Each structure stands twice: as structure tokens, then as C-alpha cells.
Amino acid sequence: MQYSQAARTAFQHAREEAHSLGHLEVLTEHLLLGLLKETYPFQTLLDDYGFTLEVLRKKLTRIYPPASRKGQTSSAMSVGVREVMETASVVSRDLGQPDITPESLLISALESLHNREIFDGLNDEGLRAAIRYHYTGQKTVVSQRVQPLGKVVLSGLEFHGRHGVYQEETRLGARFVVDAELSFDFAGIPDQVDHTIDYEKVYRTVKDEVTVKSYYLIEVLANSIADRLMLEQPKLQKLTIRVHKPHAPLPGVFRDVYAEVERIR
């Protein structure tokens, strides 16, 4: 496969980053920085997950102090970068792209750097899943992590929706109630809104799924809400969604019917 012009530009930026930081090789970390220097469709996702040039440059400078270049003006590609270049072609095919693009390079670089020090405090696994979902619609099962968590609950979110298997349900609609239990580590966080979950965005996501879309099953509605929230809210570590259908067409007296799903990152 051929490299797109945008991918070639990212390699050039990577060389510039290595040179400016005083490093003798172009590492995978430099390639990641190079991918951050241009505006791509995935830029919003990177920002949401805290992957910015300023943050990663500081981390990289701390991990790899400048070396003496002794007049050297260019940097060779490291073995790690060459491996990323090879796997990027596979990723491009998975994404249905005819050329190797910045998107495939980004996914390959993130996979190569997983569990490396530069990602301390950053949710690279969630970012990879969000990027793949953005381009392919493929949902990635997130891994389980054991840590003490706090919980914020949005309880009793009521909307008029058109979900069900009967024609009357989709034509007339009914009341649906959603509970969202948002678990994340907020022990000791500063008293600032950017250090917590965006609850307004959570509400808008739930409302969009319930009121705009239509599903036969509340189980599928619950799954769709949960998957979107895990992708849109990188701070989330655990999530429980309950979708109540108090007016389900059942032949008898009952208090409630609901579907419950859980996600753990």
C-alpha cells in the first residue's frame, strides 16, 4: 500500500519533533507528536482524551532527555516506527482505506505504545476504541480495571420514545425512564468542572438515543446508550444503564419492566 500525502507529512513532522527535542532517533512517540501537528477528523477525539502536543511533549522530554547530536541534522526511523509502518497497512485495510493514512498510523502507534510511560494518566485504550468506532462502527470490548471508584447517578431521566415491537408503540410512543450510574475515580479531584464527568453531555446522549432513534428492544436501547457513553466520556471506568418501560404491553398488573447493562473499562 502507498502512503497518503497526509501520512508522509506526519512522518516529516515526526522527524522535526525528534530534532527539536534533541533525540537521535525518530521514535514511535515522535510519530504520535507528528500526527498531532495537523488538523485531522480525529482531532476532537484526541482533545477529549487529553492527547495534546503540550501534554505529550512534556512527558516525552521527561522520559528521554536531549542527547548530544554532534552536528547531526536528521534522525533515522527507529525499529518501533518501522513496525508501526508495517502494521498500519493492516489497519488501513480494516478501515477500508486504499492508502495508509494518518488514522491507521495513529491506531498503530497507540497500540504499539500501550502501557508505555508516555501514556501514564491517559486512557489510550478508550481512545483506540473511540477512533475505531468513529471510522468503522465497530464496538470494542473494554478491559476490566480494579480500582476504588466513586459513583454519580442520574436517576429517573424521563423521555417520550417510540420503542417496541408493536405498531402502536412506534406510532404513538410511550414514556421511558433511564437511570445512569457513572463510576469513576474522583477522590481528591480539584473543585473544577473539567475534572469530572460532563453530566449535561450524558443527558443529551441519553435523550438522543431515547427520543430520536427507535428500537424494537429496550435491551438494545440500553446497549446503545452504554456504548456511546463509554466512548464519549473517557473518565468513565464503570457504567450501569437501566432502561425502564413502565407501560410495557403486558397482559397483567406489574410495577415496572427494565433492561440493565453494565460496562467496565
C-alpha positions in Angstrom: 0.0 0.0 0.0 1.1 3.6 -0.6 1.3 6.3 2.0 -1.2 9.2 1.6 0.3 12.7 1.4 -1.1 13.4 4.8 0.8 10.3 6.2 4.0 11.5 4.6 3.5 14.9 6.2 3.1 13.2 9.6 6.5 11.4 9.1 8.1 14.8 8.3 6.6 16.3 11.4 7.9 13.3 13.5 11.5 14.0 12.2 11.1 17.6 13.2 9.9 16.7 16.6 12.8 14.3 17.2 15.3 17.0 16.1 13.7 19.8 18.2 13.8 17.6 21.3 17.4 16.6 20.7 16.8 12.9 20.1 18.9 10.8 17.7 16.2 8.5 16.5 12.6 9.0 15.4 10.6 7.0 18.0 7.0 6.0 17.9 6.4 8.7 20.4 7.7 11.3 17.9 5.4 9.9 15.3 2.5 10.4 17.7 3.5 14.0 18.1 3.8 14.4 14.3 0.2 13.2 14.0 -0.9 15.9 16.4 0.6 18.7 14.4 -2.0 18.7 11.7 -5.8 19.0 11.9 -7.4 15.6 11.2 -11.0 14.4 11.6 -9.9 12.6 14.8 -8.6 15.7 16.4 -11.7 16.2 18.6 -11.3 12.7 20.0 -7.6 13.3 20.8 -8.5 16.5 22.7 -11.3 14.8 24.6 -9.0 12.1 25.8 -6.2 14.6 26.8 -3.8 13.7 23.9 -2.4 17.1 23.2 1.0 18.3 21.9 1.8 20.1 25.1 1.0 17.2 27.3 2.8 14.6 25.3 5.9 16.8 24.6 6.4 17.3 28.4 6.0 13.6 29.1 8.5 12.7 26.3 11.1 15.3 27.4 10.9 13.9 30.9 11.3 10.3 29.7 14.0 10.9 27.1 16.3 13.8 27.9 18.0 15.5 24.9 21.1 13.8 23.6 24.3 15.3 22.1 23.7 15.4 18.3 27.3 16.4 17.4 26.2 18.2 14.2 23.7 15.6 13.2 20.8 17.2 11.2 18.5 14.3 10.6 17.1 11.4 12.6 16.7 7.8 11.5 13.5 5.9 12.0 13.6 3.6 14.9 12.7 -0.1 14.8 9.5 0.8 16.6 8.4 3.2 14.0 9.2 0.7 11.2 6.9 -1.8 13.0 4.2 0.8 13.2 4.6 1.4 9.5 4.1 -2.3 8.8 1.0 -2.7 11.0 -0.5 0.5 9.7 -1.1 -1.2 6.3 -3.2 -3.9 8.1 -5.2 -1.3 9.9 -5.8 0.7 6.7 -7.3 -2.5 5.2 -9.5 -2.9 8.2 -10.7 0.6 7.9 -11.4 0.1 4.2 -8.9 2.7 3.1 -6.9 2.4 -0.2 -3.8 4.1 1.2 -2.0 4.2 4.6 -3.5 7.3 6.3 -2.9 9.2 9.5 -5.8 7.4 11.0 -4.2 4.0 10.6 -0.8 5.3 11.7 -2.4 6.7 14.8 -4.2 3.5 15.7 -0.9 1.5 15.1 1.1 4.0 17.2 -1.3 3.9 20.1 -1.3 0.0 20.1 2.5 0.0 20.0 2.8 2.4 22.9 0.1 0.8 25.1 1.3 0.5 28.7 4.3 2.8 28.0 5.2 5.6 30.3 4.1 8.3 28.0 0.5 7.3 28.5 0.6 7.4 32.3 -2.7 9.1 33.3 -4.1 8.9 29.8 -6.8 6.5 28.6 -5.2 5.2 25.4 -7.3 2.1 25.3 -10.5 4.1 25.3 -9.1 6.4 22.6 -8.3 3.5 20.3 -11.8 2.1 20.8 -13.3 5.5 20.1 -11.3 6.0 16.9 -12.2 2.6 15.5 -15.9 3.2 16.3 -15.7 6.6 14.6 -14.4 5.1 11.4 -16.0 1.6 11.3 -18.8 1.5 13.8 -17.0 -1.5 15.4 -17.5 -1.6 19.2 -14.5 -2.7 21.2 -14.9 -4.6 24.5 -13.0 -2.6 27.1 -10.9 -4.4 29.6 -11.6 -4.6 33.3 -9.6 -2.5 35.7 -9.7 -2.9 39.5 -9.5 0.4 41.4 -11.5 2.3 44.0 -14.3 4.3 42.3 -16.8 6.9 43.2 -20.3 6.9 41.7 -22.6 9.7 40.4 -26.1 8.7 39.5 -28.5 10.3 37.0 -31.8 8.8 38.1 -35.2 8.9 36.6 -34.5 10.6 33.2 -37.9 10.6 31.6 -38.5 10.8 27.8 -41.2 10.1 25.3 -39.8 7.4 22.9 -41.1 5.1 20.2 -39.6 1.7 21.0 -41.3 -1.6 20.8 -42.3 -4.5 18.5 -46.0 -3.4 18.1 -47.1 -0.9 15.5 -49.0 1.1 18.2 -45.8 1.5 20.2 -43.8 3.0 17.3 -46.7 5.1 16.2 -48.0 6.6 19.5 -44.9 6.2 21.6 -44.7 5.9 25.4 -42.8 7.0 28.5 -39.3 5.6 29.1 -37.2 6.2 32.1 -33.4 5.8 32.2 -31.0 5.6 35.2 -27.3 6.1 34.5 -24.8 5.1 37.2 -21.5 6.8 36.4 -18.5 5.3 38.3 -15.0 6.9 38.1 -12.2 7.8 40.5 -12.9 11.3 41.8 -11.2 11.0 45.1 -9.2 14.2 45.7 -10.0 15.9 42.4 -9.9 19.7 42.3 -13.2 21.6 42.6 -13.3 22.3 38.9 -15.8 21.0 36.3 -13.2 19.8 33.8 -12.1 17.2 36.3 -15.4 15.3 36.4 -17.9 13.8 34.0 -19.8 16.1 31.7 -23.3 15.3 33.0 -25.0 17.7 30.6 -23.5 15.7 27.7 -24.5 12.5 29.3 -28.1 13.7 29.5 -28.0 14.8 25.8 -26.7 11.4 24.7 -29.4 9.5 26.6 -32.1 11.9 25.3 -30.9 11.4 21.7 -30.9 7.7 21.9 -34.4 7.5 23.5 -36.2 10.3 21.6 -34.5 10.3 18.1 -33.9 6.7 17.5 -36.3 3.7 17.5 -35.5 0.1 18.6 -37.7 -3.0 19.0 -36.0 -3.9 22.2 -35.2 -1.9 25.3 -32.2 -4.2 25.7 -30.7 -2.9 22.5 -31.6 0.7 23.6 -29.7 0.2 26.8 -26.7 -1.3 25.0 -26.6 1.7 22.6 -26.7 4.2 25.4 -23.9 2.4 27.3 -21.7 2.1 24.3 -22.0 5.8 23.4 -21.3 7.0 26.9 -18.2 4.8 27.3 -16.8 6.3 24.1 -17.8 9.9 24.7 -16.8 10.0 28.4 -13.2 8.9 28.7 -13.1 9.4 32.5 -15.8 6.7 33.0 -14.4 3.5 34.4 -17.7 1.7 35.1 -21.2 2.3 33.9 -24.6 0.9 34.6 -27.6 1.8 32.4 -31.2 0.9 33.2 -34.0 1.5 30.7 -37.4 1.3 32.3 -40.6 0.7 30.2 -43.3 1.2 32.8 -46.1 1.0 30.2 -45.0 -2.2 28.5 -47.9 -4.0 26.8 -48.1 -7.0 29.2 -51.4 -8.9 30.0 -51.4 -8.2 33.7 -50.6 -5.9 36.6 -47.0 -5.1 37.2 -44.9 -2.3 38.7 -42.1 -2.0 36.1 -40.1 -3.6 33.3 -36.5 -2.6 32.8 -33.3 -3.8 31.0 -29.9 -3.3 32.7 -26.5 -3.4 31.2 -23.0 -2.8 32.6 -19.7 -1.7 31.1 -16.3 -1.8 32.8 -13.2 -0.2 31.3 
